[in-house]
Amino acid sequence: MAPYSSKKGTDDSSSEGNVPEEIAGVMFNSDQPQAVPSMSFPDDDDSGEIREYTGQFEGPEKTLEVCFRKQDLDGPEPTEPGEKAGLRRLTMEQLGRICARARCTILSSVSNQYLDAYVLSESSLFIYPYMLVLKTCGTTTLLRCMALVIEFGRQLGLEIDWVGYSRKNFNFPTDQAFPHQSFNQELEYLYSHRNLCETLDGNGYSLGPLTSDHWFVFVADQTIRSRTLEVDTDRVLNMMMFDIDEDIAQLFQYDHYETLDGEEKEDEIMRISREQTLQSGINELCPGAVIDPRAFEPCGYSMNAILFRSYSTIHITPESGSSYVSFETNQKVRSYKSLVSNVISTFRPKRFVMTLMADEAGLKQLIENPFTGSGQESSIVAPAPRELREATGINQMMYKRGSVASIQVEDDCCCMMGNWVLKTDISPQQIRANKTRGMTIT
């Protein structure tokens, strides 16, 4: 797949699933951004549009990963016990300003010797010494924090090494605020911003069918490989699940849990957060990890888990008719098979999109890759819930892969994306009959 080119166009499409032009059966995007003279955008902490809630929530997140290196590559590292290095020296005031640009706030945090993890009002933030990962949902304005992140890094003696921005196509694109109303607008913002265009010399890509679920990726690679002593093996797996089991979704309704007389509000939130984590089985997805959960009113849930150098994060939007769960981790496992199966068994979605962004060397470490194989080998199997087993005798849920796409960009960054849909032999009449008896089986 070729990167987005620099042709100028006008966006006349109301949905990101619609493509402006089709020529001889081949899809072309006539609305492609161009690099224009650098512009000054109103990126102070108080600027930016705030969109009111419309009754429909955009669950799939925007994700920004920014990697830095020391400007003095031979400079000393901290030697004092407990002394933090690099980006971990950012103050809470600075982190708050970064989040304010993206229109979110910090709610809680956990740390270990390798990283700091923050649960946000709109997803999560992870800070390593030389890497920042910011993941936001809804109508947040994630890219507006980029210039501030770069400036704060510069103040710490750091310079940009690698930048990745990615997201799935929006379900409700017209709800988004500038600069996220289309991928073309996002690229134009990055190419045109006075403080970004010269720093980020990257390209944008689209993976997957443009008329269905697809994945947008922007990568800018400034790595000085002649100074890199170790081969990077990083990889990030992201699962975006839709139409989760109704009984599971109910666990993330705040009023599903009782209130206790005399209990402080924050204590109540923490208690319900723990109950949601345990009752759903989320704790079993991250054995041994430190978990920081958060319940939201009237519904919703977020969780960060950290274990040594790795993180896992879950975000849940349980609204009926548009339920959504995301699971993301940078664990360096050799096979994702059991992890993916466990996640699917926990939430039981009707369909899911899975993405993998990995260094080429990290991809080679995998002994099993869920994006490879064809036919039966491309399907993903998970244990069926008890009520389905009892009603039908079916012991497994099978998800058939509908499409897969992959691309290698910016030297050694491998991006993969696939769509999976639940397949059962149960008739619609049987489903309705069991639901009438109060049993959810899909």
N, C-alpha and C positions, 0 to 999 in steps of 0.2 A: 504494500500500500504506500502511496506517495504522501508526503506531508502536505498540509494545507499550503497552497501557493500564495503569492502576493498580488492576486488580481482583485480589483475593487468591485464590489457589487452592492446591491440593496436588498435587505432582508424583507421579503414579502410573504414569508411563511409564518403561520400562526402557531405551528407546533414543530418541535424538533424532529418529529418522526416523519414530517413531510419534506420532500426534496423538490426544489424548484423546477428542475429540468430533467427530462429523460430523452435521450437521443439514441435511436436504434437499440432500445432495450438496455442501455447502459446509463446508470445514474451519474449525473454531474451536479456539483454544487456551484451555482453561479454567484453565491454570496460569500466570496472568500476575501479575507482581509488583506490589506497591503501595509507595508511599512511606510508610515508617513512621517513628516518632520515631527520631532519630539514635541509633546504638548504638556501643558501644566494642568493637572487635574486637581480638584479641590479635595485633597486627601488629609485634611486636618482631622483631629479626633472627633469633631462635632459635625462634620459634613457627611454626606451620603444619605441616600433615601431609605426610609423605614417603611416597610409594607405592612399594612394591617392584616390580621388573620382573616382569611376568607371562608373558613370552614373546611378547607382542604389543606393538608400538610404535606410538604415535599420531604419525604423520608430519605431517599438516596442522597448521600453526602457529597460535598465537594471536598477534595483532599489535596493539601499542599505539603510537599516535602522539600525542605531547603537544607542542603549540606554545605558546610563551610570548611575552610582550611585556614591555618594560621598564616598571616601575611609574612611573618618570619618563620619559615618552615623549620628552621633549626633552633627556634626559641625553646626555652625550658618549659617543662610541664610542672604543675603544682606538686610539691613534695610534702606539704604538711598533711597529717592525718585528717581526713574529713574535709579537706579543702576542695571546693568544686572548681572545675575548669570550664573554659569556653562559655557557651551559651547558658550553662547552669548558673553562671554568675549574674544573669539578668534578674533584676529586682521584681517584686510583685507589682510595683507601680508600672514598670516597663511591660511586663506581661499583660497587665490590665489594659494598657494602651493598645497593644497589638490586638487583643481580643475586641476592644471597642471599635477598632477599624472594621472588624469583621461582623460587628453587631452581635456579640455574645459576651458572656461574663463567666468568670471562674467561680465554681461552687465548692470544690473540694480537691484535695490532692493526696497522693502517696508518693514516696520516694524510696530508692535504695542507693547503693553505691554507684550505680551505672546511669540511672535516669530519674527524671521527675515526671509524673503523670497527673494531669489535671482533668477532672470532669467539668465540662462547661454546660452552660444553659442550652447550648446547641451543639452537643457532641463532645470532642476531646482534643487535648493538646498534650504532646509528648516532647520533652526537652532532653536531649543528650548533650554531651560536651560540644559536639560539632554537627549536630543535626536537630532540626525542629520539624515536627509533624503536626499539622493543624487540620482537623477534620470537622466540618460544620455542615449542618443540615438546614432545612427550611429555606427562608429567603435571606440568609446571611450573605454578606458581601466579602467573601474570603479574600479575593485578590487585592482588595484595597489595603490589606495589611502588609503587602510585599515590600513596598518601599521602606516602611518602618522597620521591618525585620532586617533588611539589608543594612540600614543605618545603624541599628543597635549592634549588629555584628561587627560593623566597621569600628565602632567605639570600643569594642573588645579586642581589636587587633585581628579581626577575621575578615576573610573575603569569600565570595561565592565560589563554590566548587561544583555544585550540581543542584538543579531545580527540577522538580516534577509536579505537575498539576494534573489532576484527573477527576472525572466524574462520569456517571451514567447520564444518558439523555433525560431531561426533566419530564415528569408526569404532568406538571402544571407550569409550563415555561412562561406564560403571561403573568404569573404571580411574582416572578423574579425581579429584583432591582438591579440597576446598573452597578457593575459592568457584567452581569450574569444573565442577560436576557437572551443570549445565544452564544454558541461557542465562537462564532465569528467575532462577536463583540468582545468576548474575553481575550481572544488573540489580539485584536486591534488595540485593546487596552495595554496589553503587555508590550506590543510592538511600538506603541505611540507614547507611552508614559515617559516623561522627561528623565525620571530617575531609574527607569527600568530598561528602556530600549537598548542602551549600550551595554548594560550589564548582562542582560538575558538574550543571548544570541541562540534562540532555540526554534523548534518547529512543533506544529500541532498535527495530530493524527486522529483518525476515527477508525475504530474496530467494531465489526459486527454489522448486521443488516440495518441500513438507515431507515427502513420502514418498520422496524421493531426495536427491541432493546439493543442499544449499542453504547460504546464507551469512548469518551473523548480523552485524549492524552496530550499534554504539552511537556516537552523535555528540553532543558538547556544544560549542556554538559561542558563545564569549564575545567574538568579534571586535568591536572598536570601529570600525565602518566609516567613520564620519565623520572618523577620523584616518588612514585608509588611503589613501596617495597612489597606490599602484600596484595594479592589478588582479592578483589571484593567478591563476596559470596552472598550479599544481601538479597532478600526476597520478601515480598509482602503479598499475602493472599487475602482477598476480600470476597465475601459472600453477601449478596444482596437478595434477600428472600421476600417473596410477596404472597399475600393471601395465606397467612399462617393459620394453624388450627384455631378454631373459635374458642375452645376451652383454654388453650394456652394464652391467647390474646386476653381473655378475661382476667388472668392473673395480674395483668399490668394496668388494670383499672384501679385507681386509688381507693374508690369507695368499696372495693371488694374486701377491704380489711377494716376491722373495727377500730374505733377511736377509744382511747382510754381517758377517763376523767382525770384532770389535773396534769396530764402529760404535756410537756413543752412541745411546741410545734416542730422544732428541729429534731427532738428526740423521737417524735412520731414519724417523721420522714425517714430517719435512720432505721427505725424498727421495721417499717413497711418495706424499705429497701432491702433489708436482710431477708425478710419473709419472701419477697418476690424472687430473690436470688436462689433461695433454698427450695421453694415450692416448684419452681420451673426447672430446676436441675442445672442452672447456669454454673453454679459452683463446681460441678463435676466436669465442665469443659476446660477448666484451668487448674488442675490439681497442683497443689504446692505453691500457687501464686498468691500474692497479696492482692485482695480484691477491694475495690472502692466503688460501691453501688450507689445509685441515686434514683429514687422514685419521684415521679412528677404528678402534679394535679392538673386536670382531672384524670389524666392517663399518661403513660409513657415511662420509659426506663432507660438509663444509661449505666454503663459499667466499664471501668478500666481495671485491668489485671496486669501486674508486672512480676516477672520471674527472671532473676539475673539480668541479662541484657535485652530480654524480649518483652514485648507488650502484646496484650490481646484487648480488644474493645468491642462492646456490644451496644447497639442502640435500637430501641424498639418503639415503633409507632403502632399501637394496637387498634386504631379506629376501624370499626366495622366497614367493610367495603373497600378499604384502602390500607389494610394492615401491612406492616413492613418491619423487617428485622435485618440489621447488618452485623456481620461478624468479620473482624479484621485482625490479623496477627502477622508479626514478623519473625515468628519462631522458625529456626533453621532445622526443621524436621526433614528426614530423608524421604518420607512419604506422607502425603496429605490424606490418604485413603480413610484411615480410622477417624481422623479429626473431622473431615467433611461429613462422614456418616453420623458421627455423634452430634454435630451441629444440626444436621437435617432431622435427626430423631428427636431433638429437643424442641424444635419449633414447627416441624411438619408443614412446610409451605407447599402450595400448589405449583409454584415455579420459582426458580432462582437464577440469578446471573452471578457468575464467578469470574474474577479477574486475578491475574498474577503478574506482578511486575518484579523482575529479577535481573541481577547481573548475570552475564553469560556463564560465569564460573559457578554461580549459585544454582543455576538451572541444571548444570551438569552433575551437581551433587545429588539430585533427586533420583531415587531408584524407581519411583512411580510418579507419573505426571497425569493428573486428571484431564488434561487438555489434549492428550495424544490418544491414539487408538481410534478404531472405527467400529461401526455396528454395535454389537452387544458390549464390546470392550469399552465403549464410550459412555455407557450407562452408569449411573451411580445408584447403589443399593443401600438402604438403611432399614433397620428393624421397624416393623409396623407397631403402632400403639396397641395396647391391650384391647381396647374396644373394637378395633378393626379386626384383630385376630379372632375375637370371640364372635363377631357378627358374620364373618366371611371365611374364616380359616386361612386368610392370607397373612403370612408371617413377615413379609418384606414389602417395603415401598420401593418402587423402581422409578428413577428419574431418567428420562431419555433425553439425550443431548440433541438440541435442535440445530445449533450452528456453533461454529468455533472459528476464531480468527487470531492470528498472531503476526507480530512484526518485530524486527530488531532495529532499534533507532539509536542515534547518537553514539556510535561505536560499539557499545556492549550492553545496552539496556534492552531486555527482552520483555515484550508486553503480550499477554495472552488473555483472551476473553471468550466465554462460552455461555450458552443459554440451555437450561435444563427444565423439563416439564414433567410433572408427576403423571405416571401412567398406571391405571388400574383396570381390572376386568369387571368392575362393579357397574351395574346398570344405573342410570339416573333414577329409575323408580326405586331401586333398593336404597340409594342414598337418601331420597326423600323420605322413605318409610322409616329408616333408622333415625333421621333427624327429628321426625315426628315423635319418636319415643325418647327424644332428648339425647340422642347419641350422635356425636360428630365422628365421621369415619374418613374424611378426606382432609 
